[in-house]
Amino acid sequence: MNTSFRISESASRRLVERAGREGTSSIALLSRLIREGFDQLDHPGIVFRGPITDRRAVLAAGPNVWEVVARLQELDGPMERRIAVLSQQSDLQSRKIEIAVAYARDHGNEIVERIVRNRRLPGPEGRGFAAHLSSWLLEEWLL
């Protein structure tokens, strides 16, 4: 879908300058900012970090969302219990963990991909683990 709109001269100048510093096009940068902006509006407490080629969702002043989900997956019991245990084992408040879970619910494939990539599981092993993790997420109502 093509959308046409006008932005202020100062916003346009900042967009062009920032895109140049990041080595990308203004349109690509604007698209990323819009996607991330909507995700931050939909999930207060989520911010994005990392280079332009590897952006990831993280809890503000906290860990990556994929790390929270990966740790929850390792624990036993219903989701509420897993959240309580993780909160006790870490410095994360239950509410922050719930924010990560809500983001993962809306972006499950992204989170599964990140977990598989960071566990460095190649080929069939990685696909099998991804299928297992996706299934677990579905069972826990994250996807």
N, C-alpha and C positions, 0 to 999 in steps of 0.2 A: 504494500500500500504506500503510495506517495502522498505525503502531507506537506503542504506549503504553509509557512507562517513567518512572521517577522519578529526579530529580536532586536533589542536596543543596540546601538552602535557600540557601547561599552561592553555589553555581553558578547557581541560578535567578535570584538577585538580580543577579549579574554579567551574566548573559545579557540580562535585561530592561534593565539600565542601558546596556549596550553597544549593543543594538538601538535604543534610544532615541537615543543619540548618532549612530548611523549612519542614522537615519531609516528603519528597516526593522522588520519584525516579528521577534519572538523565534524563531518557527518558521523563517523564511527565513534568519536568521543561523545558527541551529543546523544547518540543512541545508547551508549553505555551509561551515561549520566542519567538519562531518563529511566532506563531499566533499574538501575541501582536506587534511584530516587523513589520509584514506586515501591520497590522492595523494602526500603527503609520506612516509608509511610505505612505499608501494610504490616511491618514487623518492627515496631519501635524497640530499640535496643540492639538492632543488627546494623553493623557498618561493614564496609568492604575495604580490604587491604590487599596489597600485593601489586606486582608490576602489571602493566596493561595486558600482558599476554597470559597472566595467571591470577586473575582477581578471585578472591574467595570471601565468603560471608563469615564474619566473626562476631562474637558478642562484644559490644563496646566495653573496653577495658577488660577483655576476657579472651578465652581461647577461640579457635576456629570452631564453627558449627559442626563440621565433620568430626572433629575430635570429641566433642560432647556426645554426638550420636554413636560413634564407635565405642566409647566407654559405656554408654547405656546398653549397647548390644551385648557387651561382655558380662553384664550383671544378670542376676536371676530375678524372677518374679514379675508381677504386673508393672506396668509403666510407672504408676504412682510410687511404688516401692523402689524401683530403680532410681527414680529422681531423688527420693529421700536419701537413699544410700549414697548416691554420687554427691549430693549436697553435703552430707556428713564427711565424706572422704576428701572433699576438696574445699576450696574457699568460695565456691559458687553457691549463691542463694538459689533455692528451688525455683523462684520466679525467673531467674536468668536461664536456667536449664529448660524451663517451659517455653521460653522465647525461642531457644535453639530448636526445640522439638516442633514448635509451630512453623518455623522457617523450613525445617526438613520436611514437614508434611506437605508444604507447597512446592518444594524443590527436591523431591526425593531422588530423582535420577542424578542430579548434580552432586548430591551428598554421597550417594553410593559410588559414583565415579571417582570422587575425591578420595574416599576411604580406600578403594581398590588401588588407586594410583599411589597413595602414600604408604600402603602396606607392600608395595612393589610386587604385586601378584600378577605375573604375566600369563598370557595365553589361556589355556583351558582352566588352570587353577584360578586365575583371576575372574574368568567368566562364571565359574562355579560358585566362587565366593560372592560375586555380585548378585547372582540369582538367589543365593541363600539370604543375603542381606536384604535384598528387595522383598523377598517373601516375609522376612521378619518384620520389616517396616510396614508392610501391608497388614500383617496380623496385629500389629500394635497401633494401627490407624494413623501411621505417620504419612503414608502416601495417599 
